[in-house]
Amino acid sequence: MEARDSCQGQHLSATPVQSPIAGAELRAAFGRYPTGVTIVTCRCPDTDYFIGITANSFTSVSLDPPIVSWNLGSNAQSRSAFSNASEFAIHVLSAEQQELARRFATRGAPKFDGVILDSETPPLLNQFLVRYVCRKAQQITIGDHEVFFGQVIRLDTAAHAPLMFVNSQFVDGGMLTQ
Ligand SMILES: Cc1cc2nc3c(=O)[nH]c(=O)nc-3n(C[C@H](O)[C@H](O)[C@H](O)COP(=O)(O)O)c2cc1C
């Protein structure tokens, strides 16, 4: 096939992927991609309930305007709260927060017990590596997830080593910051 003027680079014929791809195989493949770990929180609108989940789907999207995104499984208990909240906070976790990451990944756990908050709407955890306060910019449903895009309206950072996650294991990212 002739390269179009606008298409630079080497043409590769795509290798067909096996279809259908087994869910377990896909999950394992996704899990090989090392990520940081976040806790995303919101205040359930018009109630006193704090909502939070552990998420490693956080991604930076745009610098100007400052936009970030994260994904929520469609069958998460917190789906309607996040869908109805106009603001959420994303806390990038430090290596010392592994226990908190496990707790916020456990449905029905008393997630906020003993957690110190700097503010309640949205709930801002007092401990973090980076903390983004976001106004929801857009939400889309795709596949079995909701994707939330947030415009960053406040940013806080602290000096810690990052918590990381790969192959279903938490990893202390301290060696990356020495
Ligand atoms: C390291 C890690 C990362 C996770 N990332 C996500 C994620 O990005 N999106 C998601 O929906 N669930 C993710 N989960 C699972 C949720 O934290 C867990 O299912 C949570 O309890 C769902 O919230 P719920 O209590 O509202 O149902 C992750 C779990 C772990 C341990």
The ligand as an SDF file (V2000), in Angstrom:
LIG
                    3D

 31 33  0  0  0  0  0  0  0  0999 V2000
   -4.2880   -1.1770   43.2170 C   0  0  0  0  0  0  0  0  0  0  0  0
   -5.7550   -1.1640   42.8820 C   0  0  0  0  0  0  0  0  0  0  0  0
   -6.2140   -0.3510   41.8570 C   0  0  0  0  0  0  0  0  0  0  0  0
   -7.5720   -0.2990   41.5270 C   0  0  0  0  0  0  0  0  0  0  0  0
   -7.9800    0.5270   40.5210 N   0  0  0  0  0  0  0  0  0  0  0  0
   -9.2890    0.6240   40.2190 C   0  0  0  0  0  0  0  0  0  0  0  0
   -9.7290    1.5340   39.2210 C   0  0  0  0  0  0  0  0  0  0  0  0
   -8.9490    2.2610   38.6020 O   0  0  0  0  0  0  0  0  0  0  0  0
  -11.0700    1.6030   38.9750 N   0  0  0  0  0  0  0  0  0  0  0  0
  -11.9690    0.8250   39.6520 C   0  0  0  0  0  0  0  0  0  0  0  0
  -13.1710    0.9340   39.3830 O   0  0  0  0  0  0  0  0  0  0  0  0
  -11.5790   -0.0420   40.6070 N   0  0  0  0  0  0  0  0  0  0  0  0
  -10.2700   -0.1520   40.9150 C   0  0  0  0  0  0  0  0  0  0  0  0
   -9.8590   -0.9940   41.9050 N   0  0  0  0  0  0  0  0  0  0  0  0
  -10.8500   -1.7700   42.6570 C   0  0  0  0  0  0  0  0  0  0  0  0
  -11.6340   -0.8620   43.6390 C   0  0  0  0  0  0  0  0  0  0  0  0
  -10.7610   -0.1640   44.5080 O   0  0  0  0  0  0  0  0  0  0  0  0
  -12.5990   -1.7020   44.4890 C   0  0  0  0  0  0  0  0  0  0  0  0
  -13.3300   -2.5570   43.6690 O   0  0  0  0  0  0  0  0  0  0  0  0
  -13.5370   -0.7810   45.2530 C   0  0  0  0  0  0  0  0  0  0  0  0
  -13.9560   -1.4380   46.4160 O   0  0  0  0  0  0  0  0  0  0  0  0
  -14.7420   -0.4190   44.4220 C   0  0  0  0  0  0  0  0  0  0  0  0
  -15.4890    0.5360   45.0820 O   0  0  0  0  0  0  0  0  0  0  0  0
  -16.9240    0.2800   45.7710 P   0  0  0  0  0  0  0  0  0  0  0  0
  -16.5970   -0.0270   47.2110 O   0  0  0  0  0  0  0  0  0  0  0  0
  -17.5800    1.5790   45.5510 O   0  0  0  0  0  0  0  0  0  0  0  0
  -17.6100   -0.8760   45.0810 O   0  0  0  0  0  0  0  0  0  0  0  0
   -8.5020   -1.0820   42.2320 C   0  0  0  0  0  0  0  0  0  0  0  0
   -8.0350   -1.9130   43.2740 C   0  0  0  0  0  0  0  0  0  0  0  0
   -6.6890   -1.9460   43.5950 C   0  0  0  0  0  0  0  0  0  0  0  0
   -6.2050   -2.8350   44.7300 C   0  0  0  0  0  0  0  0  0  0  0  0
  1  2  1  0
  2  3  1  0
  2 30  2  0
  3  4  2  0
  4  5  1  0
  4 28  1  0
  5  6  2  0
  6  7  1  0
  6 13  1  0
  7  8  2  0
  7  9  1  0
  9 10  1  0
 10 11  2  0
 10 12  1  0
 12 13  2  0
 13 14  1  0
 14 15  1  0
 14 28  1  0
 15 16  1  0
 16 17  1  0
 16 18  1  0
 18 19  1  0
 18 20  1  0
 20 21  1  0
 20 22  1  0
 22 23  1  0
 23 24  1  0
 24 25  2  0
 24 26  1  0
 24 27  1  0
 28 29  2  0
 29 30  1  0
 30 31  1  0
M  END
$$$$
